[in-house]
Amino acid sequence: MVTPKDLFFMRLALDEAWKYQLLTYPNPAVGALLVDGNGAVLGIGAHQKAGKAHAEVLALRNAYMESSGDYSLDMCDDAHTLHEMLLAKAKGIFRDATLYVTLEPCSHEGKTPSCAALVCKLGLKRVVIGAADPNGEAAGGADMLRSAGIEVTVGVRKKECEDLIEPFIKWREGRFLFFKLAQTLNGVIDGGIISSEESRRWVHEVRSRIDTLLIGGNTVRKDRPVLDSRLVGKSAPDVAILTRDKESIEKNIPLFGVENRSVEFMGIEDVSSLSGLVMAEGGEGSLRLLEKRVDWMVLFVAPFMKAGMGYNCASSFELLHQGRSGGDAILWLRAENGK
């Protein structure tokens, strides 16, 4: 039976997962929360980077540290190390606890050990799952937990949890394309830097992980950008410039001078050839051209107003999540055509 507490705790796990949305590529974003038998939160965690510990493991690590006062694992995010240490130090201490996780714990041994196997060995009382794992290789965790005598509830906040992993599902199928935009409270998008440093660092972090950065030709001509990941000191993305007049784009624009990057020109009909995780940036023209191809929009709204230009076009979106990025609001929006 699903209770109001189940809904509340799953909401907290979802909020934690959204902080790392897209940063986990090519893994899905996942959040987890551990509560004791009295309903007190013991630990919360989210998957942060592919190849590192999963959300369940980080929530269990944080719960162990808070419960024991042993913070020796505080800086560790290596999955193998944490699995071994939790089994050695925390086995049996969470027998009355409930684990809330937005995605079914993985059952297989891949780059990281099985989270479902760890939970079974630790002997938790109950596991509440938001969405079943769409990856057949990793699915089966719920059945593994039940076989170990753990009470399992599946489907709590199912839609929100499935929305969370939509990028993962789409890039596994071929491509997930999102449009990044920063604006002021009154919708101005030009006139220099708009978003906070934290928001810009997030953008640079995502740039370092995507497969392609799709940029409008008019933006390249006007802004003469670099489009690198310098704020986080990581590799720059490959760039595709959306234009039918590549001869009018000067080759001394900074983006062409970035080492170890490929730059190609394409028309709107060529966008379908892009694969993986693709971020689009640009002005009104780019958004109009990509309107039927964009899955989501990531919108940073800075808390000030100024004179300038905005978008003079009509599009409808579903608000999936809202959060904060430095002093900005960050809105995750699904395009109508992306449903």
VENCORNOR-V14819 format. One record per pair of residues at least 24 apart in sequence whose ideal C-beta (glycine too) atoms are under 6 Angstrom apart, sorted by sequence separation. I is the first residue (numbers start at 1). J is the second residue. D is the distance in whole Angstrom. If there is no record, write none. Layout:
I:J:D ; I:J:D
//
This chain:
9:33:5 ; 26:50:6 ; 31:55:5 ; 32:56:5 ; 53:77:5 ; 213:237:4 ; 217:241:5 ; 238:262:5 ; 239:263:5 ; 240:264:5 ; 241:265:5 ; 303:327:6 ; 30:55:4 ; 34:59:5 ; 52:77:5 ; 57:82:5 ; 99:124:6 ; 104:129:5 ; 116:141:4 ; 126:151:4 ; 127:152:5 ; 128:153:5 ; 129:154:5 ; 204:229:4 ; 217:242:6 ; 236:261:5 ; 288:313:6 ; 20:46:5 ; 24:50:6 ; 33:59:6 ; 53:79:4 ; 60:86:6 ; 64:90:4 ; 124:150:6 ; 130:156:6 ; 208:234:4 ; 212:238:5 ; 213:239:5 ; 214:240:5 ; 215:241:6 ; 216:242:5 ; 217:243:3 ; 240:266:5 ; 302:328:5 ; 32:59:4 ; 97:124:5 ; 130:157:5 ; 204:231:4 ; 205:232:5 ; 208:235:6 ; 210:237:5 ; 284:311:5 ; 16:44:5 ; 20:48:5 ; 94:122:6 ; 95:123:5 ; 98:126:4 ; 99:127:5 ; 100:128:5 ; 101:129:6 ; 102:130:4 ; 103:131:5 ; 104:132:5 ; 116:144:4 ; 120:148:4 ; 128:156:5 ; 204:232:5 ; 212:240:5 ; 226:254:4 ; 227:255:5 ; 300:328:5 ; 301:329:4 ; 17:46:5 ; 34:63:4 ; 53:82:5 ; 96:125:5 ; 104:133:4 ; 108:137:6 ; 116:145:6 ; 220:249:6 ; 224:253:5 ; 226:255:6 ; 284:313:6 ; 16:46:4 ; 83:113:5 ; 94:124:6 ; 103:133:6 ; 108:138:5 ; 131:161:4 ; 201:231:5 ; 207:237:5 ; 225:255:6 ; 228:258:5 ; 300:330:6 ; 91:122:6 ; 130:161:3 ; 131:162:5 ; 200:231:6 ; 201:232:6 ; 106:138:4 ; 299:331:4 ; 79:112:4 ; 107:140:4 ; 87:121:6 ; 107:141:4 ; 83:118:5 ; 106:141:6 ; 134:169:6 ; 105:141:4 ; 297:333:4 ; 104:141:5 ; 107:144:5 ; 104:142:5 ; 296:334:5 ; 294:335:5 ; 295:338:4 ; 56:101:5 ; 292:337:5 ; 56:105:6 ; 37:96:3 ; 56:115:5 ; 102:161:5 ; 51:111:5 ; 36:97:5 ; 54:115:5 ; 102:164:6 ; 212:274:5 ; 34:97:5 ; 35:98:5 ; 219:282:5 ; 214:278:6 ; 219:283:6 ; 34:99:5 ; 211:276:3 ; 218:283:6 ; 211:277:5 ; 212:278:5 ; 213:279:5 ; 214:280:4 ; 215:281:5 ; 216:282:3 ; 33:100:4 ; 210:277:5 ; 215:282:6 ; 216:283:6 ; 218:285:6 ; 32:101:4 ; 210:279:5 ; 216:285:6 ; 216:286:3 ; 31:102:5 ; 30:102:5 ; 30:103:5 ; 17:102:5 ; 13:100:5 ; 14:102:6 ; 13:102:5 ; 10:100:5 ; 9:100:5 ; 175:274:6 ; 180:279:6 ; 175:275:5 ; 174:275:6 ; 176:277:6 ; 177:278:5 ; 178:279:6 ; 179:280:5 ; 180:281:5 ; 199:300:5 ; 171:276:6 ; 195:300:4 ; 171:277:5 ; 195:302:6 ; 194:302:5 ; 179:294:5 ; 177:293:6 ; 177:294:6 ; 191:308:5 ; 177:295:5 ; 178:296:4 ; 179:297:5 ; 180:298:5 ; 181:299:5 ; 182:300:4 ; 184:302:5 ; 188:306:6 ; 190:308:5 ; 176:295:6 ; 186:305:4 ; 190:309:5 ; 10:130:6 ; 178:298:6 ; 184:304:6 ; 185:305:5 ; 188:308:4 ; 184:305:5 ; 189:310:6 ; 6:128:6 ; 184:306:6 ; 188:310:6 ; 187:310:4 ; 202:325:6 ; 199:325:4 ; 198:325:5 ; 199:326:6 ; 198:326:3 ; 199:328:5 ; 196:326:3 ; 196:327:5 ; 196:328:5 ; 195:328:5 ; 29:164:6 ; 28:165:4 ; 28:168:4 ; 10:156:5 ; 14:160:6 ; 10:157:5 ; 17:164:6 ; 6:156:5 ; 2:156:6 ; 163:320:5 ; 22:206:5 ; 25:209:5 ; 25:277:5 ; 18:321:5 ; 18:323:6
//
